[in-house]
Amino acid sequence: MALFKNDAAGEGAKNLPRHIAIILDGNGRWAKKRGLPRTAGHAAGAETFRRIATYCKNLGIDYLTVYAFSTENWKRPREEVEAIMGLLGKYLREAVETMERDHIRLKILGDPSILPESLRGLIAETADISAHYEGFQANVCLNYGGRDEIVRAARRFAEDYKAGRASELTEESFSSYMFSAGIPDPDLIIRPGGEMRLSNFLMWESAYSELIFTDVLWPDFTGEDIDAAIAEYQRRDRRFGGIKK
């Protein structure tokens, strides 16, 4: 039984975060500790994502967003980048086969234009399938950077404003230009791996997210770690700039 459901009144089950976001950190260190190549860590991390996505769906979480590949990750060794792209292709091919069966939506956040053509085709296919369903949605941030997302949104708004398609700029209207348009902001952001920073992840969307950092490396992350993070989230007082009544 999940840790956060053990309260006598059952309030924990009612106060689930609607949207959880996770920075997938620690794959390389996990592999190094075992004398394995970094690519083995990414393979293990991909399997962890599969398990955690299913776990969150079964808990009743509406959205899970993960940081899979940033705009800065292209600086990594070519072999590692190619391995990550291969794993992403493998996952997307499997997703195409299971999404309709399980009624799962999958959305890619980021700029796909410089990704391999095969990946772009799979991304388009998963988007088409997702359009048919409602319910749990997994978002994968791929070639994504939070600052890049904001700059792109500002450029798109400026183009629409110049063309007469947009008028006053508000926080709500600006959000509609983000990769995450239509997705509620994350209630809870978890970063495994021991680092204590956002690393350019969801910079606009995370304004009022609760942040939890853990030393657990991502490939070792389990449902119990999700339970513990949610329990901590439920102990916090979210006032959004106001005061407690």
Disulfide bonds with the S-S distance in Angstrom:
none
